[in-house]
Amino acid sequence: MVERDLVIVGGGPAGMAAAVSAYENGVKDILLLERDQHLGGILNQCIHPGFGIDYFNEILTGPEYADRFIKKTESIPQIDVSLQSFAVHLENDKTLTYIKPGKLEIVRPKTIIMATGCRERTREMIHIPGTRPSGVFPAGLAQKLINIEGLLPGKDAVIVGSGDIGLIMARRFLLEGARVKAVIEIQKETRGLKRNVVQCVEDFGTPLYYGHKVSDIYGKDRVEKIRVVKVDENFADVPGSEFEIECDTVLISVGLIPENELIEMAGVAVDKSTNSPVSEELNKTSIPGLFVCGNSYKVYDIVDSVSRDSVIAGRLAAEYLKGLK
Amino acid sequence: MIKYDVLIIGGGVTGAAIARELSQYKLTVGLLEKEEELAFGVSKSNSGIIHPGTQNPPDSLKGRLCVEGNRLVREICKELGVHFKEVGELIVAFNDEETSRLLKLKEEGELLGVPDLKIVDSHWLRKNEPNLNDKAVAALYAPTAGIISPYRLVYDLAENAAKNGVEFHISAKAETIAYSPDEEHRFIVNTPKGAFNARYIINAAGLFADNVSKMVGVDDFTIHPRKGEEFLLDKKREHITKHLLFPLPTKTSKGILVIKTADGNPMIGPTAEDVDDKDDLSTSNEGLAKVLEGVKKMLPTVNENDIIAYFAGLRPASGHDFIIRHEDKVPGFVNVVGIQSPGLTSAPAIALMVLDILKNNGLPLKKKFVFHKHRRRSEHLFEDPVSRIKNLIDMDAAYGDIICRCEMVSEKEVSDAIDRGATTLDGIKFRTRAQAGRCHGGFCTTRLMKILAEKTGKPLTSVTKRGCGSEIVKKDRVDG
């Protein structure tokens, strides 16, 4: 068993900001675990601009924003970065087990910051009935397929939900030469940023249906069409309002959920509806010395807020360590 | 033309169990599957319950085969390295009338030879199944009920059968059958993969068994698809119950159940609805409502937000019992049809029964000198303790390379699944659980596609969900 002052789980914007902040506040023994082969997290696939306006007073792309923190993190020798490292188990005394190719390691950190980010809500969570053909993608997966792998998921897409990833992907599909038949949002207004509605949907003349939902997905092997229905203020179907849209691809962009399965395993109370830790104070949990920051603490609209939140978590961890001495 | 002594039509659990049983004899055996992989028909939606034998009429064929299958499957699981867990089941009663029906079920079960049945009272239930609705007054406890992964059983039976010489032909749908009673190899089965010549045919074609039987002129039964919708809960809720929970059965089904699964995720369902279309695997809002209503009677605390997946399956029902018989009008043709629940449990016993039928109808069964009855177990990190995971990683570094984060599936497990026959993303999912967790492949799909493409030497654009037509992506972005 290895002892450490601070272990940070997650090498995205939250984990890196927390690591740098902890170092600047006096922590000199930091292990940063990242499951992917690079630091940067989900920013790496967000090649559109709009990041950093608040934090850096500049307009950056996702990879550019990440790169500033990657350079900073890598320049600090006291931050030990372990890539392809996947935390599998966390106990309530903060004993953490992680595995990487060729190695299983058990660490006993004095303090932990969880910066595990969030995942997309799925089709299954909003219970869209119908068949289960290929062609139904979480919007973020479609983004990865196009931006990282250079593959086009489909040619005629419908986007379910007007979350930011969905709106960004509406534009991305069009720029790649695919068609976007509609964006369907059950609420009366967007849940994404206003600028994304304008720049990614309205400017391209893509139909955006507020107060509508997808009531069925059809297709045996591949998506063939969807059925849409208008809903009233109680989200009940309005009879007679149904219509169908032919498409081969359905992107689901209906919100994000903090990833907190590890702290739940350790016995931290997690809110059943939001999946955020039940917390008296920002970034704190019911286990002393176990902090949560960034989108795993709560889902923020912009990465700039994630960075600010995580700087605070780094400082809190440093203060906790000082208190132990 | 390829010639076989025995040709099995259908690569679900029934066909695979028969294939493996036949593979210990000096025979040439082939199996035709119309889908891209085995277990892609009825078996893929099986709930994975190894039933004890209760809830069947005492004089039924399925009741007898179920009790025998429950006994046989344990040995097979040991030989093939399939994880079998004997969790026991409770059939729960909520009032005196239901309790008296429990007594009748117990009596009928005992007539069939179901061992160790016991009526337990509300005190026992509070203690041993704390989340069960406290309005429950009694239950019939069947300790021999168990759980298993239905698809892994099919894949492992087939892998072992193949090792012992059975030849599997996929995407080979039987389209027509020619019958020449005077020839030794009297059947010719035409498929898109060519024609196959056989002395004996076993029709284990599930939902389409009536179509296949008609090809040789036997049309005295029809397969009626009965849809069941099932809803899978997050693995976090693995311990929501200790036993399989059943209400009292209805005329057409065993009711809405709480099912423990071999993968850990509890499952709730299934519905039972007769449909016309043999391809109708859609789920519905009504199905979800029905399942939640049924389950909340037993487990009031079940939370809709814990549902991470849902699917529908079709039971290949024909009347109330299995039909397993040699067709005397067409010597050499054996129907094994109407295999609805408890078909998974019964499969090993069905296989033995089919062997007897073949023997009684002129097929000599001589044991091979060497029969490889054991199969090296597939590793699944999610079922292993930390110490075992450490050993595996020490043995092969790729066990430490996690691909599916929700279900903890490593690169090594995925590669193994492909080496052992997976050719589609669903095939990988059924074997390893990668993409089956709460994020639904949001994070791992691209890596799985790359591994599959690389190992099979095909472009990424050819990777499918479950066979031709279900390609994941449409084209390379750059090729215009």
Contacts between the chains, C-beta under 8 A, distances in Angstrom:
chain1	res1	chain2	res2	distance
A	35	B	402	6.8
A	35	B	405	6.7
A	84	B	401	6.5
A	86	B	402	4.1
A	86	B	405	6.7
A	88	B	386	7.9
A	88	B	389	7.7
A	88	B	402	7.7
A	88	B	408	6.3
A	89	B	386	6.7
A	97	B	386	6.0
A	99	B	389	6.8
A	99	B	393	6.2
A	99	B	399	7.9
A	99	B	400	4.5
A	99	B	402	6.6
A	100	B	400	5.3
A	100	B	401	7.6
A	101	B	397	4.7
A	101	B	398	6.6
A	101	B	400	4.6
A	101	B	401	4.5
A	101	B	411	7.9
A	102	B	393	6.3
A	102	B	397	3.5
A	102	B	400	5.5
A	103	B	393	6.4
A	103	B	397	7.8
A	103	B	400	5.7
A	104	B	386	7.1
A	104	B	389	6.0
A	104	B	390	4.3
A	104	B	393	5.1
A	104	B	400	6.6
A	106	B	386	7.8
A	119	B	438	7.2
A	119	B	439	4.7
A	119	B	442	6.1
A	119	B	443	7.3
A	120	B	439	7.1
A	120	B	442	5.4
A	122	B	308	7.6
A	122	B	438	7.7
A	122	B	439	7.0
A	122	B	440	4.6
A	122	B	442	7.2
A	123	B	440	7.5
A	124	B	307	6.7
A	124	B	308	5.8
A	124	B	309	5.2
A	124	B	310	6.3
A	124	B	440	6.4
A	125	B	305	7.6
A	125	B	307	7.5
A	125	B	308	7.5
A	127	B	285	7.0
A	127	B	288	6.0
A	127	B	307	7.5
A	127	B	310	7.5
A	129	B	282	6.6
A	129	B	283	5.1
A	129	B	284	4.8
A	129	B	285	5.5
A	129	B	287	7.8
A	129	B	288	7.8
A	130	B	282	5.1
A	130	B	283	6.9
A	131	B	281	6.0
A	131	B	282	4.9
A	132	B	281	7.2
A	132	B	283	8.0
A	132	B	311	6.4
A	133	B	465	7.4
A	133	B	470	6.4
A	134	B	464	7.0
A	134	B	465	3.9
A	134	B	466	7.7
A	134	B	470	4.3
A	134	B	471	6.7
A	134	B	472	5.6
A	138	B	439	7.5
A	138	B	440	6.8
A	138	B	441	8.0
A	138	B	442	4.2
A	140	B	442	6.1
A	141	B	441	7.0
A	141	B	442	5.0
A	141	B	443	7.9
A	141	B	445	5.8
A	141	B	446	7.5
A	144	B	446	5.7
A	145	B	446	6.4
A	145	B	473	6.1
A	146	B	477	5.9
A	148	B	446	7.2
A	149	B	446	5.6
A	149	B	449	8.0
A	149	B	460	7.1
A	150	B	476	6.2
A	150	B	477	4.6
A	150	B	478	5.7
A	151	B	460	6.1
A	151	B	461	7.1
A	151	B	473	4.3
A	151	B	475	7.5
A	151	B	476	6.2
A	151	B	477	5.8
A	152	B	473	6.2
A	152	B	474	5.3
A	152	B	475	5.4
A	152	B	476	7.2
A	152	B	477	4.8
A	153	B	472	7.4
A	153	B	473	5.2
A	153	B	474	6.7
A	154	B	473	7.6
A	154	B	474	5.2
A	155	B	474	5.5
A	176	B	477	6.0
A	177	B	480	7.5
A	216	B	282	7.7
A	220	B	279	6.2
A	220	B	469	7.6
A	221	B	465	7.6
A	221	B	466	7.2
A	221	B	467	7.2
A	221	B	468	7.6
A	221	B	469	3.5
A	221	B	470	4.0
A	222	B	469	6.1
A	222	B	470	5.8
A	222	B	471	7.3
A	248	B	474	7.2
A	261	B	236	6.8
A	264	B	236	6.8
A	272	B	303	6.8
A	272	B	305	6.5
A	273	B	305	7.1
